Amino acid sequence: MSFQQSFDPLPVQFARFTALLRSLTPQEEAARVPGMEWDAREVGVHVLTVLSRYLSPTERAASRARLAALNAEDVSAVDRTAAEVADQLDATIAQLAPVAPSIPLDMLREFHLGLTVTVAAAWANLLGELLVHGDDISRATNRHWSMDGELLEGIWRNLMPVASGWLRPEAHAVNELYRLNFPFGPVALRIAEGEVRVDHPDDVDLPADHTIHVVDTAQFTLQFPYRRACILDPSTALLATRFFDI
């Protein structure tokens, strides 16, 4: 893949997220996120626990069910206000910042569901956490949250192969090529043999089975893969049906 997500945009985006957390009133902290069991404070705690996993060896869940349980356990173990969570997030990013740029982006790291990811995918995963959970807090509190679509290319080029762990059983029998025309450029995404591959040399010049023209990268990413926004486009809806909700 020609694009490799770096650590560079993360400090600024985490600073935006922690500012959002600090802005919450006690009533807003306790506001339930629509469609979720967590409130706004607990969403912030979840982001903290995900980031903390980058600094020390922790359990890697072997199944989607165990991952959901692990996330719930980690959140319930943290009793901090949103502002205190923000302080810890800032401190953790400060720990990462001096060393992160020296870590090779193609280095492999263990992920959940028995998968491995590159470091580039790991940084893209953190941007995804900020996008989706900032949106969760926004929907719970009516506070504004957005991210520039140009920051999200790594989710599509580096992180999406991890979505193979969320493929539905019936999707293992399909062989489909999707051409996703983003503002930052086209992405060739193939589902085949129970895997998700992106921008494979054998795919980039082939005619696609389904073509999706993406106008707003952030909004599209909230629709799929994160399923936080309503999907109207039939091809996007078909793509989403191939996966369990993330």
N, C-alpha and C positions, 0 to 999 in steps of 0.2 A: 504494500500500500504506500502511496506517495505521501499521504498526510499522516503525521504522527502527533497526537495531542501532547502538548507539553504542560508542565506545572505552571507556566508563566501567568495565565489569567486567574488562577485560583485565589491568590491572596486578595485581589480586589473584589472578586465575587463573594468570597467569604465575608469580607468586611461589609458588603452590602447586606448580606444575610444576617449578620450579627446586629447591624443597625436596625433591621426590621424587628428582630427579637427584642431589642432594648426599647423599641417604641411601643410595645404592647402594654396596655393597662392590665391590671389583675383580672378584670372581667374578660378581656380579650385573650389572655393566656389560657383561660378555662373554656374558651369557645370551642365547641366540637367541630371537627372538620367534616363537612358533608360527605356521607358515604364511608366514613372511617370511625373506628373506635377511639382514636386519639384526639386530644385537644391540641390547640396551637402550641402550647408549651411542650407537650410530649413529642410533637413533630420535630421541634428543635432538638430535643433530647436524642431522638433517633438519629438525626444528622451527626450529632456529637459522637454517638456510639459507633456509627459507621466510620467516621474519621479516625476514631481511636484505634480501630482495627488495623489501620495503616502503620501504626507505630509499634505494635507488639503482637506476638503470636496469639491468636485467638481461634476459637472453634470455627471451622468451615463446615457449614451445614451440608449434609449429604442429600437432602431432599427439599423440595419446595415447602412441604409442611414443617420440616424442622427449621428452615430459614424463618418462616413466619413466627414460629414459637421462640426462636432465638432473638429475633428483633423485639418481640414483646417482653421477654425476660430482661433484656438489656435496658429497655426503656423503664420498666418498673423498678429497676435497681437504682435509678438516679433520681434523687430528691433535691432538685435545684430549681430556682426561679428561672424564667426565660433570660433575665439579665445575667444570672450566674452561668447559665449555659453558654451565652454569648461570650462571656469572659474566657471560659474554658476552650471554646472554639478558637478564639483569637490566639490563646496561648499555644494550642496544638499546631495551628498553622505556622506560628513563629518557630516552633521546634522543627517543622518539616522544611521550612523555607531555605535554610543554609545547605541542606543535603540533597533535596529533591532534584535540583537541576543536574546533579552529577550522576544520577541513576540512569543507566541506559534505557531508552524508551522501548527497546525490543526485548528487554529482560522479562522472563516469564515469572509470574507469581501465582500461588494457589488461590482459587476462587471457590465459591460455593458449588454444590451439585457435582463435585468431582472435576470441575472445569479449571483450566488455567487461562490467565489473561496476561497480556503484555502490560508493562508499566504505562504505556500510552493509553491503553484501555482503562486502567485503574484511575488515571487522572480524568479521563472522560466520564467515568462513572461518578466521580465527585461532582462534576459540573451537572450531571443529570440529577443527582441528589438535590442540588441547590435549585435547579429549575423546578422540579416537581414538588418539592416540599416547601419552597417559597410560595408556589401556587396554592398548596394546601392551606398555608397560613392565610394567604390572601382571601381564599374562598370562605374561611372561617371567620375572618375579622373585617372583611371589606377593605383591608389595606392593599395598596398597590404593590404588585410584584411583576417584573418582567425581566427577560434576559435577551440580549442581542442574539439574533439567529446565527451570526457569524461565529459565535463562541461554541456552537453546538455541533460543528462538523465532526469532531472526534467521536461523538455518540454514534454517528452513522457509519463512519469509516473504521473506527477502531473497536468500539464496544459492541456493536450489533451481533457479531458472531457468538457472543455469550448468550444471546437469546435462544440459541439452540436448546439450552436447558429448560426453556419454557414452551417448547413446541408441544402441541397436543398430539396424542398418539396417532390420530388419523392423518396428521400432517406429515408423518414419516413416509407416507406413500406418495406424496406429491412431488412434482418437479416443476417449479415455477420460477420464472425470472421476472423481477420487478425493476423497472427503470424509474427511479425517483429523481425528478428534476428539481433540485434545490437551487436557491439563489447562489449558493457557493459552488455549484456544479453538480453534474449527474452522479448518482450512486447506483451501481448495479448490484442488486440484492437477490440472491438465489436461495430458495429453499429446496433441498434435495437430500435424500438419504439420511434424513433426520438431523441435518445440519443447516446452519445459516452461513453462507459465505458472501463476502462483500468485495466488489471490484476485482474479481478473479480475471486474469488475462483472457480466459476462455469465454467470459461473459460480456466484457465491456463493449464489444462490437456486434454482438448478436441482437436480433430483433427481440424486444421484450414481449412476454405474455401479457403484461399489464404495465401501463405507463401512468405515473401520477405526477402532476405538475404542482409543486409546492410553492405557495406564495409566501407564507409566513412560517419560517422554520421552527420557531419556538412553539407556535400554536399547533403545528403538525406533530411535533415531538410530544406535546401533551396529549394529543389524540392517540398516537401510536409512537413508541411502544408503551407509554405510561398510562394510557386510558383514563386521563383526567378530564378530557373534553369530548364533546359529542362528535361523532364521525358521520359525515353526510356523503362523502365520495364513495361510490360502490367498490372501486378497486382498493381503497384504503380499508374499507370494511372487510373485504375478503382477506386482505393481508392480516388484519387484526384477529380474524377468526382462527387463524393457524396457531395462535399462541394462547396459553393461559395468561390471565392478567398479571402484570408485574406489580 
